[in-house]
């Protein structure tokens, strides 16, 4: 699965990781960073955290539910 990181933080400060098929993103928008292809969303979240250590990174509730924290 392809994963993307939203550079625009939500109101709670989270930058969300989404799958390429998530209905809540438009991966062609410039504020989405392509993270790569991963078997598990947790690996995509880890990659995003490594690239942006000062950001709060979270999985999307809808498409990366197992990596989403409240």
N, CA, C and O atoms as a printed pandas DataFrame, in Angstrom:
     atom_number atom_name residue_name chain_id  residue_number  x_coord  y_coord  z_coord
0              1         N          UNK        A               1    0.852   -1.180    0.000
1              2        CA          UNK        A               1    0.000    0.000    0.000
2              3         C          UNK        A               1    0.900    1.247    0.000
3              4         O          UNK        A               1    1.931    1.281    0.671
4              5         N          UNK        A               2    0.496    2.250   -0.752
5              6        CA          UNK        A               2    1.213    3.534   -0.778
6              7         C          UNK        A               2    0.701    4.414    0.357
7              8         O          UNK        A               2   -0.495    4.449    0.644
8              9         N          UNK        A               3    1.629    5.125    0.997
9             10        CA          UNK        A               3    1.273    5.988    2.125
10            11         C          UNK        A               3    1.778    7.404    1.900
11            12         O          UNK        A               3    2.808    7.636    1.267
12            13         N          UNK        A               4    1.000    8.350    2.449
13            14        CA          UNK        A               4    1.283    9.769    2.304
14            15         C          UNK        A               4    1.144   10.467    3.651
15            16         O          UNK        A               4    0.351   10.057    4.499
16            17         N          UNK        A               5    1.922   11.521    3.835
17            18        CA          UNK        A               5    1.872   12.326    5.054
18            19         C          UNK        A               5    1.333   13.706    4.720
19            20         O          UNK        A               5    1.802   14.356    3.785
20            21         N          UNK        A               6    0.349   14.149    5.484
21            22        CA          UNK        A               6   -0.209   15.486    5.303
22            23         C          UNK        A               6    0.676   16.490    6.046
23            24         O          UNK        A               6    0.843   16.395    7.262
24            25         N          UNK        A               7    1.237   17.441    5.320
25            26        CA          UNK        A               7    2.077   18.479    5.935
26            27         C          UNK        A               7    1.242   19.523    6.664
27            28         O          UNK        A               7    1.773   20.281    7.476
28            29         N          UNK        A               8   -0.045   19.573    6.388
29            30        CA          UNK        A               8   -0.933   20.497    7.094
30            31         C          UNK        A               8   -1.449   19.805    8.350
31            32         O          UNK        A               8   -2.150   18.796    8.270
32            33         N          UNK        A               9   -1.102   20.345    9.493
33            34        CA          UNK        A               9   -1.536   19.742   10.757
34            35         C          UNK        A               9   -3.024   19.990   10.986
35            36         O          UNK        A               9   -3.578   21.010   10.577
36            37         N          UNK        A              10   -3.648   19.026   11.652
37            38        CA          UNK        A              10   -5.037   19.190   12.069
38            39         C          UNK        A              10   -5.079   20.178   13.231
39            40         O          UNK        A              10   -4.030   20.608   13.711
40            41         N          UNK        A              11   -6.250   20.536   13.680
41            42        CA          UNK        A              11   -6.395   21.520   14.758
42            43         C          UNK        A              11   -5.751   21.050   16.069
43            44         O          UNK        A              11   -5.401   21.873   16.915
44            45         N          UNK        A              12   -5.594   19.728   16.240
45            46        CA          UNK        A              12   -4.961   19.213   17.452
46            47         C          UNK        A              12   -3.444   19.096   17.320
47            48         O          UNK        A              12   -2.776   18.651   18.253
48            49         N          UNK        A              13   -2.894   19.492   16.171
49            50        CA          UNK        A              13   -1.458   19.476   15.954
50            51         C          UNK        A              13   -0.931   18.231   15.259
51            52         O          UNK        A              13    0.257   18.162   14.945
52            53         N          UNK        A              14   -1.788   17.245   15.012
53            54        CA          UNK        A              14   -1.360   16.007   14.370
54            55         C          UNK        A              14   -1.192   16.184   12.863
55            56         O          UNK        A              14   -1.986   16.854   12.202
56            57         N          UNK        A              15   -0.147   15.567   12.347
57            58        CA          UNK        A              15    0.045   15.400   10.910
58            59         C          UNK        A              15   -0.303   13.943   10.640
59            60         O          UNK        A              15    0.310   13.043   11.214
60            61         N          UNK        A              16   -1.276   13.706    9.778
61            62        CA          UNK        A              16   -1.789   12.352    9.590
62            63         C          UNK        A              16   -1.168   11.635    8.395
63            64         O          UNK        A              16   -0.884   12.230    7.355
64            65         N          UNK        A              17   -0.972   10.334    8.589
65            66        CA          UNK        A              17   -0.519    9.429    7.545
66            67         C          UNK        A              17   -1.756    8.758    6.948
67            68         O          UNK        A              17   -2.610    8.249    7.674
68            69         N          UNK        A              18   -1.840    8.765    5.620
69            70        CA          UNK        A              18   -2.984    8.201    4.901
70            71         C          UNK        A              18   -2.510    7.196    3.856
71            72         O          UNK        A              18   -1.392    7.285    3.349
72            73         N          UNK        A              19   -3.372    6.250    3.548
73            74        CA          UNK        A              19   -3.126    5.384    2.398
74            75         C          UNK        A              19   -3.472    6.156    1.129
75            76         O          UNK        A              19   -4.216    7.136    1.165
76            77         N          UNK        A              20   -2.925    5.702    0.020
77            78        CA          UNK        A              20   -3.220    6.348   -1.253
78            79         C          UNK        A              20   -4.668    6.227   -1.665
79            80         O          UNK        A              20   -5.145    7.007   -2.490
80            81         N          UNK        A              21   -5.379    5.257   -1.104
81            82        CA          UNK        A              21   -6.785    5.064   -1.463
82            83         C          UNK        A              21   -7.756    5.706   -0.476
83            84         O          UNK        A              21   -8.969    5.541   -0.611
84            85         N          UNK        A              22   -7.245    6.427    0.503
85            86        CA          UNK        A              22   -8.107    7.065    1.505
86            87         C          UNK        A              22   -8.972    8.141    0.851
87            88         O          UNK        A              22   -8.486    8.932    0.043
88            89         N          UNK        A              23  -10.233    8.161    1.199
89            90        CA          UNK        A              23  -11.141    9.161    0.621
90            91         C          UNK        A              23  -10.970   10.542    1.262
91            92         O          UNK        A              23  -11.614   11.500    0.835
92            93         N          UNK        A              24  -10.113   10.657    2.278
93            94        CA          UNK        A              24   -9.919   11.926    2.963
94            95         C          UNK        A              24   -8.684   12.679    2.490
95            96         O          UNK        A              24   -8.300   13.678    3.098
96            97         N          UNK        A              25   -8.053   12.210    1.404
97            98        CA          UNK        A              25   -6.905   12.940    0.876
98            99         C          UNK        A              25   -7.017   13.082   -0.633
99           100         O          UNK        A              25   -7.775   12.376   -1.299
100          101         N          UNK        A              26   -6.236   14.019   -1.143
101          102        CA          UNK        A              26   -5.977   14.137   -2.571
102          103         C          UNK        A              26   -4.461   14.165   -2.690
103          104         O          UNK        A              26   -3.841   15.220   -2.555
104          105         N          UNK        A              27   -3.871   13.011   -2.941
105          106        CA          UNK        A              27   -2.411   12.867   -2.936
106          107         C          UNK        A              27   -1.724   13.750   -3.975
107          108         O          UNK        A              27   -0.507   13.926   -3.918
108          109         N          UNK        A              28   -2.474   14.307   -4.919
109          110        CA          UNK        A              28   -1.864   15.203   -5.901
110          111         C          UNK        A              28   -1.639   16.605   -5.333
111          112         O          UNK        A              28   -0.935   17.416   -5.935
112          113         N          UNK        A              29   -2.231   16.886   -4.185
113          114        CA          UNK        A              29   -2.039   18.191   -3.544
114          115         C          UNK        A              29   -0.594   18.312   -3.062
115          116         O          UNK        A              29   -0.013   17.327   -2.608
116          117         N          UNK        A              30   -0.007   19.510   -3.153
117          118        CA          UNK        A              30    1.415   19.656   -2.800
118          119         C          UNK        A              30    1.727   19.471   -1.315
119          120         O          UNK        A              30    2.890   19.276   -0.960
120          121         N          UNK        A              31    0.728   19.526   -0.444
121          122        CA          UNK        A              31    1.006   19.380    0.991
122          123         C          UNK        A              31    0.999   17.924    1.455
123          124         O          UNK        A              31    1.048   17.657    2.656
124          125         N          UNK        A              32    0.939   16.979    0.510
125          126        CA          UNK        A              32    1.051   15.551    0.845
126          127         C          UNK        A              32    2.411   15.037    0.405
127          128         O          UNK        A              32    2.798   15.177   -0.755
128          129         N          UNK        A              33    3.122   14.445    1.339
129          130        CA          UNK        A              33    4.434   13.877    1.075
130          131         C          UNK        A              33    4.303   12.366    0.888
131          132         O          UNK        A              33    3.738   11.667    1.729
132          133         N          UNK        A              34    4.822   11.891   -0.206
133          134        CA          UNK        A              34    4.819   10.449   -0.459
134          135         C          UNK        A              34    5.848    9.797    0.458
135          136         O          UNK        A              34    7.020   10.174    0.451
136          137         N          UNK        A              35    5.411    8.827    1.242
137          138        CA          UNK        A              35    6.296    8.134    2.175
138          139         C          UNK        A              35    6.868    6.857    1.588
139          140         O          UNK        A              35    7.990    6.475    1.921
140          141         N          UNK        A              36    6.124    6.192    0.726
141          142        CA          UNK        A              36    6.580    4.952    0.120
142          143         C          UNK        A              36    5.528    3.871    0.207
143          144         O          UNK        A              36    4.383    4.120    0.583
144          145         N          UNK        A              37    5.937    2.668   -0.148
145          146        CA          UNK        A              37    5.061    1.492   -0.114
146          147         C          UNK        A              37    5.438    0.668    1.107
147          148         O          UNK        A              37    6.605    0.337    1.315
148          149         N          UNK        A              38    4.423    0.340    1.915
149          150        CA          UNK        A              38    4.646   -0.416    3.152
150          151         C          UNK        A              38    3.571   -1.481    3.298
151          152         O          UNK        A              38    2.448   -1.322    2.820
152          153         N          UNK        A              39    3.932   -2.563    3.964
153          154        CA          UNK        A              39    2.968   -3.621    4.255
154          155         C          UNK        A              39    2.056   -3.256    5.418
155          156         O          UNK        A              39    0.935   -3.756    5.512
156          157         N          UNK        A              40    2.534   -2.384    6.306
157          158        CA          UNK        A              40    1.783   -2.011    7.508
158          159         C          UNK        A              40    1.831   -0.504    7.704
159          160         O          UNK        A              40    2.854    0.130    7.444
160          161         N          UNK        A              41    0.729    0.061    8.159
161          162        CA          UNK        A              41    0.687    1.504    8.378
162          163         C          UNK        A              41    1.673    1.926    9.474
163          164         O          UNK        A              41    2.181    3.047    9.448
164          165         N          UNK        A              42    1.941    1.049   10.424
165          166        CA          UNK        A              42    2.883    1.392   11.490
166          167         C          UNK        A              42    4.274    1.691   10.925
167          168         O          UNK        A              42    4.994    2.529   11.469
168          169         N          UNK        A              43    4.654    1.020    9.847
169          170        CA          UNK        A              43    5.947    1.291    9.217
170          171         C          UNK        A              43    5.949    2.653    8.525
171          172         O          UNK        A              43    6.958    3.357    8.538
172          173         N          UNK        A              44    4.835    3.016    7.930
173          174        CA          UNK        A              44    4.720    4.331    7.298
174          175         C          UNK        A              44    4.761    5.435    8.354
175          176         O          UNK        A              44    5.395    6.470    8.145
176          177         N          UNK        A              45    4.095    5.222    9.477
177          178        CA          UNK        A              45    4.113    6.201   10.567
178          179         C          UNK        A              45    5.534    6.340   11.116
179          180         O          UNK        A              45    5.987    7.454   11.378
180          181         N          UNK        A              46    6.232    5.234   11.292
181          182        CA          UNK        A              46    7.619    5.280   11.774
182          183         C          UNK        A              46    8.515    6.050   10.812
183          184         O          UNK        A              46    9.368    6.829   11.236
184          185         N          UNK        A              47    8.320    5.829    9.521
185          186        CA          UNK        A              47    9.102    6.547    8.511
186          187         C          UNK        A              47    8.830    8.044    8.599
187          188         O          UNK        A              47    9.757    8.853    8.562
188          189         N          UNK        A              48    7.562    8.406    8.715
189          190        CA          UNK        A              48    7.196    9.826    8.825
190          191         C          UNK        A              48    7.802   10.452   10.075
191          192         O          UNK        A              48    8.282   11.585   10.029
192          193         N          UNK        A              49    7.785    9.739   11.174
193          194        CA          UNK        A              49    8.366   10.259   12.421
194          195         C          UNK        A              49    9.873   10.435   12.294
195          196         O          UNK        A              49   10.442   11.376   12.847
196          197         N          UNK        A              50   10.515    9.533   11.567
197          198        CA          UNK        A              50   11.952    9.662   11.334
198          199         C          UNK        A              50   12.297   10.875   10.484
199          200         O          UNK        A              50   13.314   11.529   10.711
200          201         N          UNK        A              51   11.455   11.172    9.512
201          202        CA          UNK        A              51   11.690   12.320    8.633
202          203         C          UNK        A              51   11.344   13.648    9.302
203          204         O          UNK        A              51   11.937   14.680    8.989
204          205         N          UNK        A              52   10.389   13.617   10.220
205          206        CA          UNK        A              52    9.893   14.845   10.857
206          207         C          UNK        A              52    9.819   14.635   12.376
207          208         O          UNK        A              52    8.725   14.557   12.935
208          209         N          UNK        A              53   10.964   14.545   13.040
209          210        CA          UNK        A              53   10.974   14.190   14.468
210          211         C          UNK        A              53   10.305   15.211   15.390
211          212         O          UNK        A              53    9.950   14.869   16.518
212          213         N          UNK        A              54   10.130   16.425   14.949
213          214        CA          UNK        A              54    9.509   17.446   15.795
214          215         C          UNK        A              54    7.997   17.531   15.613
215          216         O          UNK        A              54    7.326   18.260   16.344
216          217         N          UNK        A              55    7.461   16.801   14.658
217          218        CA          UNK        A              55    6.020   16.821   14.392
218          219         C          UNK        A              55    5.311   15.719   15.169
219          220         O          UNK        A              55    5.895   14.677   15.465
220          221         N          UNK        A              56    4.062   15.959   15.490
221          222        CA          UNK        A              56    3.197   14.906   16.032
222          223         C          UNK        A              56    2.600   14.170   14.843
223          224         O          UNK        A              56    1.816   14.739   14.084
224          225         N          UNK        A              57    2.970   12.905   14.680
225          226        CA          UNK        A              57    2.525   12.088   13.549
226          227         C          UNK        A              57    1.518   11.065   14.059
227          228         O          UNK        A              57    1.723   10.438   15.098
228          229         N          UNK        A              58    0.440   10.909   13.323
229          230        CA          UNK        A              58   -0.614    9.984   13.711
230          231         C          UNK        A              58   -1.167    9.325   12.450
231          232         O          UNK        A              58   -1.140    9.922   11.373
232          233         N          UNK        A              59   -1.662    8.113   12.577
233          234        CA          UNK        A              59   -2.340    7.458   11.470
234          235         C          UNK        A              59   -3.761    7.986   11.335
235          236         O          UNK        A              59   -4.383    8.362   12.328
236          237         N          UNK        A              60   -4.266    8.014   10.130
237          238        CA          UNK        A              60   -5.635    8.433    9.871
238          239         C          UNK        A              60   -6.618    7.454   10.533
239          240         O          UNK        A              60   -6.445    6.238   10.452
240          241         N          UNK        A              61   -7.621    7.989   11.169
241          242        CA          UNK        A              61   -8.632    7.160   11.827
242          243         C          UNK        A              61   -9.335    6.243   10.829
243          244         O          UNK        A              61   -9.695    5.116   11.170
244          245         N          UNK        A              62   -9.528    6.712    9.617
245          246        CA          UNK        A              62  -10.330    5.992    8.631
246          247         C          UNK        A              62   -9.537    4.968    7.825
247          248         O          UNK        A              62  -10.056    3.896    7.517
248          249         N          UNK        A              63   -8.290    5.280    7.478
249          250        CA          UNK        A              63   -7.553    4.369    6.597
250          251         C          UNK        A              63   -6.331    3.732    7.255
251          252         O          UNK        A              63   -5.810    2.737    6.749
252          253         N          UNK        A              64   -5.871    4.283    8.359
253          254        CA          UNK        A              64   -4.706    3.743    9.069
254          255         C          UNK        A              64   -5.060    3.560   10.538
255          256         O          UNK        A              64   -4.300    3.911   11.441
256          257         N          UNK        A              65   -6.217    3.009   10.732
257          258        CA          UNK        A              65   -6.842    2.894   12.052
258          259         C          UNK        A              65   -5.955    2.216   13.099
259          260         O          UNK        A              65   -5.975    2.608   14.266
260          261         N          UNK        A              66   -5.185    1.213   12.701
261          262        CA          UNK        A              66   -4.356    0.514   13.696
262          263         C          UNK        A              66   -3.201    1.383   14.187
263          264         O          UNK        A              66   -2.616    1.090   15.230
264          265         N          UNK        A              67   -2.863    2.444   13.458
265          266        CA          UNK        A              67   -1.805    3.361   13.881
266          267         C          UNK        A              67   -2.359    4.684   14.397
267          268         O          UNK        A              67   -1.601    5.607   14.695
268          269         N          UNK        A              68   -3.669    4.772   14.501
269          270        CA          UNK        A              68   -4.296    6.004   14.997
270          271         C          UNK        A              68   -4.374    5.974   16.516
271          272         O          UNK        A              68   -4.799    4.983   17.110
272          273         N          UNK        A              69   -3.961    7.063   17.129
273          274        CA          UNK        A              69   -4.121    7.226   18.571
274          275         C          UNK        A              69   -5.012    8.418   18.824
275          276         O          UNK        A              69   -5.004    9.385   18.062
276          277         N          UNK        A              70   -5.768    8.352   19.877
277          278        CA          UNK        A              70   -6.706    9.448   20.188
278          279         C          UNK        A              70   -5.998   10.619   20.791
279          280         O          UNK        A              70   -6.631   11.625   21.112
